[in-house]
Amino acid sequence: MFVYGTTMVNPVPARHPRYMTISTDTPSDLRRRYEQDGYATVPGILSADETEALRAETLRIYKGECGQVEGLLPAAPGDTGDTLLRRYICVHHPHKISSVIRDTLAHPRIVDVLVRLIGPDVKAMQSMLFTKGEGKPGQAWHQDEFFIPTRDRSLTAAWIALDDATVENGCLWVLPGSHAPGIIYPDREHDDERFDCTVESYGFPYADGDAVPVEVAAGTAVFFNGYLLHRSLPNTGRHGLRRALANHYMNARSPLPWQSPPPGVHVGKYDFRDVVIVAGEDPYAYKGYRDIARPHVRRDRDGGCDR
């Protein structure tokens, strides 16, 4: 069952009846809803067993059992799974060291949605594993396209809840329709302790009161456009850990001018080749593929925000 562009999905966390808006849209409405609102929720994209396997893999990564992660501290005597999972807020590129997460990157049900949205040829360039423990910060208003620019505006995130995501434990908030103008808004450093060290977007014609909380059950995926303004607030500490896996995709027919081009390479010709083809064909396969990005821990305010 697909449910698109709504605040809640079925099944839903029972403690939030005020957000239980159920859509009767059919799968044929997927692209229309995504284009209209900038996001779409798909419940049950992962089974309970698949979701549990990702939760278990998260702990293995944080224990250092899957491979090297820059910034990951060795487990100390007395550390438990609970303390390890709550020590960090995010690991970037976990698909580099985890076959479970790499398989999820190309999960057939996820790919089916992506083909409808940005296909038929689709490539992935990033994964992020979020573990927002009690008291941990969220991320200020931002647009993913600011960080991962694409030529054709095809950037799409698949944000997969590994636990029920609620207002209390720091779910996503979105500004519906904010993707439509196709504008990358200004950014700035901030000292708001509700958020991690990532810059915040500002100067856009929307107010916080326009935002919609996207509360979803574990196993649900939220697909959203790279231009959509979104944020998350801190985990208030009353309802436990909020884990999520966020993967980023784009149309494989478009070069990816991500990160700085090598010396002597014009930005107009640069194509970031550390990608995974998950659907269709890669018209740039003749360029080959590279292993560039490395798994690393995102800093939060516990270590300061000096850059």
Secondary structure, DSSP 8 states (H G I E B T S, - for coil): ----S-S--SS--TT-GGG-------GGGHHHHHHHHSEEEETTSS-HHHHHHHHHHHHHHHTT-SS--BT-----TT--HHHHHTT-SEEE-GGGT-HHHHHHHT-HHHHHHHHHHH-SSEEEEEEEEEEE-TT--BEEEE-HHHHS--SSS--EEEEEESS-B-TTTT-EEE-TTTTTT-----EE----TTB-SS-EE---S--GGG-EEE-B-TT-EEEEETT--EEE----SSS--EEEEEEEEEETTS----S---TT--TTT------EEEES--TTGGG--------EE---GGG----
